[in-house]
Amino acid sequence: MTRPDTATKLATDVSTMFDEVSPHYDLINDVLSAGNSRLWRIAMTRALQPRKGMRVLDLAAGTGTASAAIAAHGARVVAADFSEGMLAAGRERNAGNELIEFVWADATALPFEDDSFDAATISFGLRNVSDPRQAVAEMRRVVKPGGRIVICEFSRPASVLRRPYALYSRHLLPRIAGAINRSAEEAYRYLNESIEQWPGQDELAGWLREAGLERVAYRNLTFGVVALHRGTVPADPKPVDPEPAAKKPAAKKPAARKPAAKKAVSTEKAPSAAKAQTSAAKPTAKKPSAAASAAKKPAAKQSAAKKASAKKPAVKKPAARKTVEPTGGEA
């Protein structure tokens, strides 16, 4: 069978390989993943959040297993792939599902208009694209602003599992695939090599950010054997309206109101100041009583003066002496 070169990953070679393994592709994946592929599909669908009325792009859709899971939520799905063999198997399996449309497409040059989908996803297919960064950029182009992009892909497992997982992928996985489908052994040797050469979680998240996606995040599934990445297409900037420029003085009114607000605060504080003045005035109100007491004190002094003046006639005995002097004179 045709075995693609992991360095070039020519679309013709990769698509031919998948054409040859398409009849038993889903069965092989279920066996090799010990049933975890179904759990990964559920996690991808939940991260995508499909709902009725949405138009979703399922890139590298293969036979449409993920597309069927998305359509089960009422969304209309465009299942795109560059393998005609996979698409033929998908159309046959989903013949009665009107929500799924199978379309041939190259991930690096999607035949869709800008902003034509509400969301997009790709499961275990991005590492088989010759230019994965371009594929991410194309997904961003065709998804509407605010739409979500979800990527489910093999990744770097936890350090404890790396050695046993590598031994399984290199030696057992191709043999098991060959036992199910003789022509699939070489295909899964290539797929294992593509997994080993695939970047880790952080690097793939960096690709999503480079493409301009926002809210980029990922979480590991099955101890990091698979990673689920997601990002959001940024919303369009608000259109510039020429009128607000003329209305800028009006917009500055809140700034003019701020001092008024401060004055209001100062006026609110005035009662406390008034209270302080009234409290300060209260002692002055008491001063009249003190003045009255002070006024009474002169009265007391006057009585003392009267007493002194009353005593003064007693001291003034010269008048009595005058009477004595005449008598003395007469004597």
One Martini backbone bead per residue (centre of mass of N, CA, C, O) as a GRO file, in nm:
protein
  331
    1MET     BB    1   0.103   0.031   0.008
    2THR     BB    2   0.068   0.360   0.069
    3ARG     BB    3   0.339   0.555   0.218
    4PRO     BB    4   0.382   0.826   0.370
    5ASP     BB    5   0.560   1.114   0.428
    6THR     BB    6   0.619   1.281   0.725
    7ALA     BB    7   0.758   1.539   0.598
    8THR     BB    8   0.534   1.605   0.364
    9LYS     BB    9   0.240   1.503   0.335
   10LEU     BB   10   0.097   1.428   0.084
   11ALA     BB   11  -0.221   1.436  -0.017
   12THR     BB   12  -0.223   1.195  -0.210
   13ASP     BB   13  -0.097   0.985  -0.015
   14VAL     BB   14  -0.291   1.012   0.224
   15SER     BB   15  -0.559   0.959   0.073
   16THR     BB   16  -0.484   0.679  -0.032
   17MET     BB   17  -0.448   0.543   0.240
   18PHE     BB   18  -0.745   0.596   0.340
   19ASP     BB   19  -0.886   0.445   0.111
   20GLU     BB   20  -0.773   0.157   0.204
   21VAL     BB   21  -0.887   0.181   0.524
   22SER     BB   22  -1.199   0.262   0.533
   23PRO     BB   23  -1.370  -0.002   0.590
   24HIS     BB   24  -1.198  -0.038   0.901
   25TYR     BB   25  -1.136   0.223   1.061
   26ASP     BB   26  -1.332   0.233   1.310
   27LEU     BB   27  -1.265  -0.045   1.425
   28ILE     BB   28  -0.964  -0.002   1.474
   29ASN     BB   29  -0.994   0.239   1.671
   30ASP     BB   30  -1.154   0.093   1.891
   31VAL     BB   31  -0.940  -0.123   1.950
   32LEU     BB   32  -0.677   0.053   1.995
   33SER     BB   33  -0.842   0.240   2.226
   34ALA     BB   34  -1.037   0.071   2.404
   35GLY     BB   35  -1.295   0.280   2.348
   36ASN     BB   36  -1.191   0.587   2.378
   37SER     BB   37  -1.292   0.723   2.114
   38ARG     BB   38  -1.580   0.778   2.222
   39LEU     BB   39  -1.500   0.965   2.454
   40TRP     BB   40  -1.359   1.177   2.276
   41ARG     BB   41  -1.612   1.250   2.114
   42ILE     BB   42  -1.779   1.358   2.348
   43ALA     BB   43  -1.582   1.582   2.433
   44MET     BB   44  -1.586   1.735   2.166
   45THR     BB   45  -1.891   1.798   2.156
   46ARG     BB   46  -1.902   1.960   2.421
   47ALA     BB   47  -1.694   2.178   2.334
   48LEU     BB   48  -1.864   2.276   2.081
   49GLN     BB   49  -2.172   2.323   2.130
   50PRO     BB   50  -2.415   2.209   1.980
   51ARG     BB   51  -2.707   2.327   1.789
   52LYS     BB   52  -2.984   2.432   1.678
   53GLY     BB   53  -2.896   2.609   1.367
   54MET     BB   54  -2.623   2.521   1.323
   55ARG     BB   55  -2.304   2.550   1.138
   56VAL     BB   56  -2.080   2.278   1.083
   57LEU     BB   57  -1.734   2.194   1.067
   58ASP     BB   58  -1.596   1.873   0.961
   59LEU     BB   59  -1.275   1.806   0.962
   60ALA     BB   60  -1.165   1.515   0.871
   61ALA     BB   61  -1.430   1.316   0.887
   62GLY     BB   62  -1.447   1.077   0.706
   63THR     BB   63  -1.721   0.871   0.797
   64GLY     BB   64  -1.888   1.056   1.022
   65THR     BB   65  -1.891   1.009   1.336
   66ALA     BB   66  -1.872   1.303   1.441
   67SER     BB   67  -2.103   1.422   1.273
   68ALA     BB   68  -2.329   1.255   1.406
   69ALA     BB   69  -2.286   1.368   1.695
   70ILE     BB   70  -2.352   1.663   1.616
   71ALA     BB   71  -2.635   1.617   1.474
   72ALA     BB   72  -2.783   1.512   1.737
   73HIS     BB   73  -2.816   1.839   1.823
   74GLY     BB   74  -2.925   1.984   1.530
   75ALA     BB   75  -2.695   2.026   1.350
   76ARG     BB   76  -2.536   2.136   1.063
   77VAL     BB   77  -2.316   1.928   0.861
   78VAL     BB   78  -1.985   1.952   0.723
   79ALA     BB   79  -1.821   1.685   0.570
   80ALA     BB   80  -1.470   1.701   0.540
   81ASP     BB   81  -1.253   1.558   0.278
   82PHE     BB   82  -0.964   1.405   0.082
   83SER     BB   83  -1.118   1.121   0.091
   84GLU     BB   84  -1.314   0.935  -0.112
   85GLY     BB   85  -1.340   0.676   0.054
   86MET     BB   86  -1.449   0.806   0.312
   87LEU     BB   87  -1.694   0.952   0.187
   88ALA     BB   88  -1.836   0.700   0.080
   89ALA     BB   89  -1.875   0.567   0.360
   90GLY     BB   90  -2.031   0.804   0.486
   91ARG     BB   91  -2.274   0.815   0.291
   92GLU     BB   92  -2.371   0.527   0.351
   93ARG     BB   93  -2.409   0.552   0.670
   94ASN     BB   94  -2.566   0.860   0.624
   95ALA     BB   95  -2.815   0.860   0.421
   96GLY     BB   96  -3.061   0.947   0.638
   97ASN     BB   97  -2.898   1.218   0.702
   98GLU     BB   98  -2.985   1.556   0.649
   99LEU     BB   99  -2.749   1.704   0.837
  100ILE     BB  100  -2.542   1.568   0.632
  101GLU     BB  101  -2.254   1.686   0.438
  102PHE     BB  102  -2.048   1.570   0.181
  103VAL     BB  103  -1.709   1.704   0.126
  104TRP     BB  104  -1.460   1.796  -0.071
  105ALA     BB  105  -1.139   1.884   0.093
  106ASP     BB  106  -0.885   2.115   0.162
  107ALA     BB  107  -0.747   2.233   0.452
  108THR     BB  108  -0.558   2.467   0.305
  109ALA     BB  109  -0.828   2.510   0.088
  110LEU     BB  110  -1.119   2.607   0.142
  111PRO     BB  111  -1.453   2.592  -0.025
  112PHE     BB  112  -1.523   2.857   0.158
  113GLU     BB  113  -1.657   3.112   0.297
  114ASP     BB  114  -1.660   3.360   0.488
  115ASP     BB  115  -1.839   3.317   0.764
  116SER     BB  116  -2.006   3.012   0.719
  117PHE     BB  117  -1.962   2.930   1.029
  118ASP     BB  118  -2.017   2.862   1.376
  119ALA     BB  119  -1.823   2.603   1.356
  120ALA     BB  120  -1.520   2.396   1.425
  121THR     BB  121  -1.365   2.068   1.347
  122ILE     BB  122  -1.089   1.832   1.441
  123SER     BB  123  -1.013   1.473   1.426
  124PHE     BB  124  -0.723   1.322   1.378
  125GLY     BB  125  -0.607   1.532   1.116
  126LEU     BB  126  -0.391   1.761   1.147
  127ARG     BB  127  -0.123   1.576   1.131
  128ASN     BB  128  -0.199   1.507   0.805
  129VAL     BB  129  -0.115   1.786   0.732
  130SER     BB  130   0.117   1.967   0.560
  131ASP     BB  131  -0.026   2.252   0.686
  132PRO     BB  132  -0.152   2.314   0.989
  133ARG     BB  133  -0.153   2.625   1.014
  134GLN     BB  134  -0.328   2.673   0.762
  135ALA     BB  135  -0.571   2.514   0.866
  136VAL     BB  136  -0.631   2.700   1.105
  137ALA     BB  137  -0.668   2.958   0.935
  138GLU     BB  138  -0.911   2.846   0.772
  139MET     BB  139  -1.100   2.801   1.008
  140ARG     BB  140  -1.107   3.096   1.094
  141ARG     BB  141  -1.223   3.212   0.828
  142VAL     BB  142  -1.506   3.031   0.823
  143VAL     BB  143  -1.559   3.149   1.099
  144LYS     BB  144  -1.738   3.322   1.295
  145PRO     BB  145  -1.766   3.558   1.503
  146GLY     BB  146  -1.751   3.378   1.813
  147GLY     BB  147  -1.657   3.117   1.726
  148ARG     BB  148  -1.570   2.772   1.749
  149ILE     BB  149  -1.261   2.581   1.796
  150VAL     BB  150  -1.194   2.223   1.765
  151ILE     BB  151  -0.919   2.006   1.880
  152CYS     BB  152  -0.850   1.657   1.826
  153GLU     BB  153  -0.540   1.513   1.953
  154PHE     BB  154  -0.259   1.377   1.965
  155SER     BB  155  -0.011   1.352   2.232
  156ARG     BB  156   0.153   1.408   2.539
  157PRO     BB  157   0.205   1.212   2.776
  158ALA     BB  158   0.274   1.119   3.060
  159SER     BB  159   0.578   1.029   3.180
  160VAL     BB  160   0.487   0.744   3.282
  161LEU     BB  161   0.357   0.661   2.978
  162ARG     BB  162   0.560   0.695   2.744
  163ARG     BB  163   0.704   0.423   2.715
  164PRO     BB  164   0.463   0.221   2.694
  165TYR     BB  165   0.324   0.379   2.463
  166ALA     BB  166   0.554   0.354   2.256
  167LEU     BB  167   0.563   0.045   2.242
  168TYR     BB  168   0.274   0.006   2.149
  169SER     BB  169   0.280   0.191   1.890
  170ARG     BB  170   0.526   0.045   1.742
  171HIS     BB  171   0.439  -0.277   1.777
  172LEU     BB  172   0.126  -0.341   1.829
  173LEU     BB  173  -0.058  -0.158   1.661
  174PRO     BB  174   0.013  -0.255   1.366
  175ARG     BB  175  -0.060  -0.557   1.415
  176ILE     BB  176  -0.355  -0.522   1.487
  177ALA     BB  177  -0.437  -0.378   1.228
  178GLY     BB  178  -0.339  -0.614   1.037
  179ALA     BB  179  -0.542  -0.826   1.152
  180ILE     BB  180  -0.794  -0.673   1.043
  181ASN     BB  181  -0.609  -0.519   0.813
  182ARG     BB  182  -0.357  -0.584   0.608
  183SER     BB  183  -0.326  -0.281   0.483
  184ALA     BB  184  -0.295  -0.127   0.780
  185GLU     BB  185  -0.008  -0.158   0.894
  186GLU     BB  186   0.145   0.072   0.741
  187ALA     BB  187  -0.047   0.299   0.817
  188TYR     BB  188   0.011   0.273   1.136
  189ARG     BB  189   0.307   0.342   1.117
  190TYR     BB  190   0.268   0.624   1.017
  191LEU     BB  191   0.078   0.727   1.246
  192ASN     BB  192   0.289   0.688   1.467
  193GLU     BB  193   0.503   0.881   1.353
  194SER     BB  194   0.316   1.133   1.357
  195ILE     BB  195   0.285   1.135   1.666
  196GLU     BB  196   0.589   1.161   1.750
  197GLN     BB  197   0.617   1.443   1.568
  198TRP     BB  198   0.421   1.580   1.737
  199PRO     BB  199   0.335   1.830   1.913
  200GLY     BB  200   0.262   1.966   2.190
  201GLN     BB  201   0.032   2.137   2.363
  202ASP     BB  202   0.164   2.424   2.373
  203GLU     BB  203   0.230   2.452   2.071
  204LEU     BB  204  -0.057   2.427   1.962
  205ALA     BB  205  -0.166   2.668   2.119
  206GLY     BB  206   0.020   2.869   1.969
  207TRP     BB  207  -0.109   2.837   1.691
  208LEU     BB  208  -0.385   2.952   1.768
  209ARG     BB  209  -0.279   3.233   1.845
  210GLU     BB  210  -0.144   3.300   1.571
  211ALA     BB  211  -0.436   3.287   1.424
  212GLY     BB  212  -0.624   3.472   1.640
  213LEU     BB  213  -0.718   3.332   1.883
  214GLU     BB  214  -0.927   3.304   2.159
  215ARG     BB  215  -0.941   3.137   2.446
  216VAL     BB  216  -0.707   2.946   2.480
  217ALA     BB  217  -0.729   2.584   2.531
  218TYR     BB  218  -0.658   2.282   2.730
  219ARG     BB  219  -0.714   1.917   2.765
  220ASN     BB  220  -0.664   1.614   2.898
  221LEU     BB  221  -0.680   1.279   2.769
  222THR     BB  222  -0.578   1.003   2.887
  223PHE     BB  223  -0.308   1.128   3.014
  224GLY     BB  224  -0.233   1.278   2.719
  225VAL     BB  225  -0.281   1.114   2.461
  226VAL     BB  226  -0.503   1.334   2.452
  227ALA     BB  227  -0.601   1.661   2.316
  228LEU     BB  228  -0.818   1.942   2.392
  229HIS     BB  229  -0.876   2.204   2.179
  230ARG     BB  230  -0.949   2.569   2.206
  231GLY     BB  231  -1.119   2.845   2.028
  232THR     BB  232  -1.188   3.196   1.948
  233VAL     BB  233  -1.331   3.405   1.742
  234PRO     BB  234  -1.310   3.717   1.707
  235ALA     BB  235  -1.476   3.989   1.730
  236ASP     BB  236  -1.587   4.245   1.578
  237PRO     BB  237  -1.531   4.551   1.544
  238LYS     BB  238  -1.663   4.839   1.603
  239PRO     BB  239  -1.804   5.069   1.432
  240VAL     BB  240  -1.727   5.377   1.308
  241ASP     BB  241  -1.871   5.675   1.426
  242PRO     BB  242  -1.882   6.009   1.343
  243GLU     BB  243  -2.065   6.133   1.570
  244PRO     BB  244  -1.905   6.092   1.838
  245ALA     BB  245  -1.699   6.317   1.773
  246ALA     BB  246  -1.915   6.550   1.806
  247LYS     BB  247  -2.007   6.427   2.103
  248LYS     BB  248  -1.766   6.463   2.299
  249PRO     BB  249  -1.853   6.699   2.479
  250ALA     BB  250  -2.091   6.534   2.594
  251ALA     BB  251  -1.901   6.312   2.708
  252LYS     BB  252  -1.764   6.529   2.914
  253LYS     BB  253  -1.988   6.585   3.123
  254PRO     BB  254  -1.917   6.386   3.345
  255ALA     BB  255  -1.659   6.546   3.417
  256ALA     BB  256  -1.826   6.804   3.498
  257ARG     BB  257  -1.993   6.654   3.725
  258LYS     BB  258  -1.783   6.582   3.933
  259PRO     BB  259  -1.756   6.851   4.083
  260ALA     BB  260  -2.055   6.854   4.160
  261ALA     BB  261  -2.031   6.602   4.329
  262LYS     BB  262  -1.831   6.724   4.527
  263LYS     BB  263  -2.020   6.951   4.619
  264ALA     BB  264  -2.231   6.766   4.728
  265VAL     BB  265  -2.051   6.650   4.941
  266SER     BB  266  -1.990   6.924   5.080
  267THR     BB  267  -2.291   6.979   5.146
  268GLU     BB  268  -2.324   6.730   5.318
  269LYS     BB  269  -2.106   6.836   5.528
  270ALA     BB  270  -2.240   7.101   5.633
  271PRO     BB  271  -2.408   6.998   5.873
  272SER     BB  272  -2.164   6.922   6.041
  273ALA     BB  273  -2.056   7.213   6.041
  274ALA     BB  274  -2.307   7.334   6.170
  275LYS     BB  275  -2.290   7.170   6.421
  276ALA     BB  276  -2.022   7.287   6.501
  277GLN     BB  277  -2.128   7.578   6.521
  278THR     BB  278  -2.353   7.522   6.724
  279SER     BB  279  -2.166   7.398   6.935
  280ALA     BB  280  -1.997   7.663   6.945
  281ALA     BB  281  -2.246   7.848   7.014
  282LYS     BB  282  -2.339   7.742   7.288
  283PRO     BB  283  -2.128   7.876   7.468
  284THR     BB  284  -2.218   8.166   7.381
  285ALA     BB  285  -2.501   8.128   7.502
  286LYS     BB  286  -2.386   8.109   7.800
  287LYS     BB  287  -2.252   8.392   7.839
  288PRO     BB  288  -2.484   8.563   7.948
  289SER     BB  289  -2.475   8.432   8.225
  290ALA     BB  290  -2.191   8.531   8.276
  291ALA     BB  291  -2.263   8.827   8.234
  292ALA     BB  292  -2.468   8.836   8.454
  293SER     BB  293  -2.270   8.767   8.673
  294ALA     BB  294  -2.092   9.005   8.599
  295ALA     BB  295  -2.319   9.214   8.657
  296LYS     BB  296  -2.351   9.138   8.951
  297LYS     BB  297  -2.074   9.208   9.052
  298PRO     BB  298  -2.104   9.520   9.047
  299ALA     BB  299  -2.326   9.516   9.254
  300ALA     BB  300  -2.148   9.417   9.474
  301LYS     BB  301  -1.950   9.652   9.453
  302GLN     BB  302  -2.159   9.870   9.514
  303SER     BB  303  -2.228   9.776   9.797
  304ALA     BB  304  -1.940   9.812   9.894
  305ALA     BB  305  -1.926  10.112   9.827
  306LYS     BB  306  -2.159  10.195  10.003
  307LYS     BB  307  -2.027  10.098  10.258
  308ALA     BB  308  -1.783  10.279  10.228
  309SER     BB  309  -1.948  10.538  10.213
  310ALA     BB  310  -2.081  10.487  10.489
  311LYS     BB  311  -1.809  10.494  10.646
  312LYS     BB  312  -1.690  10.771  10.572
  313PRO     BB  313  -1.849  10.955  10.769
  314ALA     BB  314  -1.712  10.832  11.014
  315VAL     BB  315  -1.430  10.928  10.933
  316LYS     BB  316  -1.558  11.219  10.906
  317LYS     BB  317  -1.458  11.417  11.188
  318PRO     BB  318  -1.402  11.722  11.119
  319ALA     BB  319  -1.673  11.832  11.192
  320ALA     BB  320  -1.635  11.780  11.493
  321ARG     BB  321  -1.374  11.944  11.516
  322LYS     BB  322  -1.499  12.213  11.447
  323THR     BB  323  -1.667  12.225  11.700
  324VAL     BB  324  -1.425  12.217  11.892
  325GLU     BB  325  -1.261  12.467  11.804
  326PRO     BB  326  -1.454  12.683  11.892
  327THR     BB  327  -1.449  12.610  12.183
  328GLY     BB  328  -1.152  12.648  12.206
  329GLY     BB  329  -1.161  12.950  12.120
  330GLU     BB  330  -1.347  13.044  12.341
  331ALA     BB  331  -1.141  12.953  12.564
   0.00000   0.00000   0.00000
